[in-house]
Amino acid sequence: MKIAKLTHDGERFSVPVQEIYPHEQGVKGPNGTQYPANIFNLWTNEDLRSIGYVRVVENAVPEDCILVNTETKLIKNQLVLEHEYRQKPKEAAPIKSHAQVVAEGIMADQGMPHEDAVQEQLDAIFIWFEALHQQAGAIREAIQNIRIGGPSNEIQPGPAQKLIEALSPLLDPPQEVNKFRGAYKRVKGQ
């Protein structure tokens, strides 16, 4: 329960309110006497007002509303707070950058898929890159195991050398592919 400390005008206690306490607590009376917090549960409204304090009664402001104004009245030795409120405005959609708006417009004009579909395509491309990378490793290992020309393990000019040259773009993907794989893993938290 909230408690309000009234103003003493020399003759009596009344509004304006000096302070509102969020809960019951020990208080000091006008003559300096300290009173315990339980007086707010034991004393009548008249007794509390006689030492300059009153209980606070107020209407609740719903969570989906904002407080506009509060009218304060002293009624039957209680401080009545009548809150005026109104509905909170609906949250606006997040503001998009100019680039996002242009990109979405171009995608729509070109009949391109929505962002979710693009993400699914990126996922599929990443899976394809990973499979290709694994296959390239297996091919690299198989080629390295080919021994032509005896125990020297040197690959002699001929079919094996041509195979290595033809497959080198797959075995060592361009930097752009590796950049894509790295960026994709960071975004996906892998």
C-alpha positions in Angstrom: 0.0 0.0 0.0 1.3 3.5 -0.9 1.4 6.2 1.7 1.3 10.0 1.2 2.8 12.7 3.4 0.6 15.8 3.4 1.6 19.4 3.7 1.0 21.2 7.0 -0.3 24.7 6.5 0.1 25.8 10.1 -3.4 24.6 11.1 -4.0 21.3 9.4 -2.6 18.7 7.0 -3.8 18.8 3.4 -2.7 18.7 -0.2 -0.4 19.3 -1.9 1.4 16.1 -1.2 5.0 16.4 -0.1 5.9 12.8 -0.9 4.4 9.5 -1.8 6.1 6.4 -0.4 5.8 3.2 -2.5 5.1 1.0 0.6 4.4 1.2 4.3 7.4 2.4 6.3 8.2 4.0 9.6 7.5 7.7 9.6 8.1 10.9 11.6 5.1 12.8 13.0 4.9 16.6 13.1 6.4 16.8 16.6 9.3 14.6 15.6 7.9 11.4 17.1 9.0 8.3 15.1 6.1 5.9 14.3 6.6 2.3 13.1 5.3 1.0 9.7 2.5 -1.1 11.3 0.5 2.1 12.2 -0.7 2.0 8.6 -2.4 -1.4 9.3 -3.6 -0.5 12.8 -4.7 3.1 12.7 -7.9 4.6 11.2 -7.7 7.1 8.3 -8.5 10.0 10.7 -5.7 9.0 13.1 -3.1 8.8 10.3 -4.2 12.2 8.9 -3.8 13.7 12.4 0.0 13.1 12.1 0.2 14.2 8.4 -0.1 10.9 6.5 -2.8 9.2 4.5 -3.3 6.0 2.6 -3.2 6.2 -1.2 -6.1 4.9 -3.3 -5.6 4.9 -7.1 -7.0 3.3 -10.2 -4.6 1.1 -12.0 -3.2 2.0 -15.4 -3.5 -1.0 -17.8 -0.2 -2.3 -19.2 -1.3 -1.5 -22.8 -1.9 2.2 -21.8 0.1 5.2 -21.1 -0.5 7.7 -18.3 -1.8 11.1 -19.5 -2.7 12.9 -16.4 -3.4 12.3 -12.7 -5.9 14.2 -10.6 -5.2 14.3 -6.9 -8.1 14.5 -4.3 -8.3 14.2 -0.6 -11.5 12.2 0.1 -12.5 10.7 3.5 -8.9 11.1 4.8 -7.5 9.2 1.9 -5.5 10.5 -1.1 -7.3 9.5 -4.2 -5.3 9.4 -7.4 -7.5 9.3 -10.5 -5.3 8.4 -13.4 -6.3 9.4 -16.9 -4.7 7.2 -19.5 -5.0 6.2 -23.2 -4.1 3.3 -25.4 -0.4 3.0 -26.3 0.3 3.5 -29.9 1.0 0.4 -31.9 4.6 -0.3 -32.5 5.7 0.8 -36.0 7.4 -1.7 -38.3 11.2 -1.3 -38.2 12.6 1.3 -40.5 14.3 -0.2 -43.5 17.4 1.3 -45.1 17.2 2.7 -48.6 19.3 -0.3 -49.8 16.8 -2.7 -48.3 13.8 -1.0 -49.9 15.6 -0.9 -53.3 16.7 -4.5 -53.1 13.2 -5.7 -52.1 11.7 -3.6 -55.0 14.1 -5.1 -57.5 13.5 -8.6 -56.2 9.7 -8.1 -56.5 10.0 -6.6 -60.0 12.2 -9.5 -61.2 9.9 -12.1 -59.6 12.7 -13.1 -57.2 11.9 -15.0 -54.0 11.4 -13.5 -50.6 14.1 -13.3 -48.0 13.2 -16.7 -46.5 13.5 -18.4 -49.8 16.8 -16.7 -50.4 18.0 -18.0 -47.1 16.9 -21.6 -48.0 18.9 -21.2 -51.3 22.0 -20.1 -49.4 21.6 -23.1 -47.1 21.4 -25.4 -50.1 24.5 -23.7 -51.7 26.5 -24.1 -48.5 25.6 -27.8 -48.3 26.6 -28.2 -51.9 30.0 -26.4 -51.3 30.7 -28.6 -48.3 30.0 -31.8 -50.3 32.2 -30.5 -53.1 34.9 -29.7 -50.7 34.8 -33.2 -49.2 34.9 -34.7 -52.7 37.8 -32.5 -53.7 39.7 -33.8 -50.6 39.0 -37.4 -51.6 40.1 -36.7 -55.2 43.3 -34.9 -54.0 44.1 -37.9 -51.8 43.5 -40.4 -54.6 45.8 -38.4 -57.0 48.5 -38.2 -54.4 48.4 -42.0 -54.1 49.1 -42.4 -57.8 52.7 -43.3 -58.3 54.0 -43.1 -61.8 57.6 -43.6 -62.6 58.7 -45.7 -59.6 59.4 -45.2 -56.0 60.3 -41.5 -56.2 56.6 -40.6 -55.8 57.0 -37.9 -58.4 54.1 -37.6 -60.8 55.5 -37.8 -64.3 54.1 -35.7 -67.2 51.3 -37.5 -68.8 47.6 -38.4 -68.0 48.0 -38.0 -64.2 49.6 -34.5 -64.6 46.8 -33.5 -66.9 44.2 -34.8 -64.5 45.7 -32.7 -61.7 45.7 -29.6 -63.8 42.1 -30.1 -64.9 40.9 -30.7 -61.3 42.9 -28.0 -59.6 40.0 -25.5 -59.6 37.9 -28.0 -57.7 40.7 -29.1 -55.4 41.7 -25.6 -54.5 38.5 -23.5 -54.7 38.8 -19.8 -55.5 39.1 -17.4 -52.5 35.5 -16.2 -53.1 34.1 -19.7 -52.3 36.2 -19.9 -49.2 35.1 -16.4 -48.1 31.5 -17.4 -48.6 31.9 -20.6 -46.6 33.6 -18.7 -43.8 31.0 -16.0 -43.7 28.1 -18.5 -43.9 29.6 -20.4 -40.9 29.9 -17.3 -38.8 26.3 -16.2 -39.6 25.0 -19.7 -38.8 27.2 -19.9 -35.6 28.9 -23.1 -36.8 
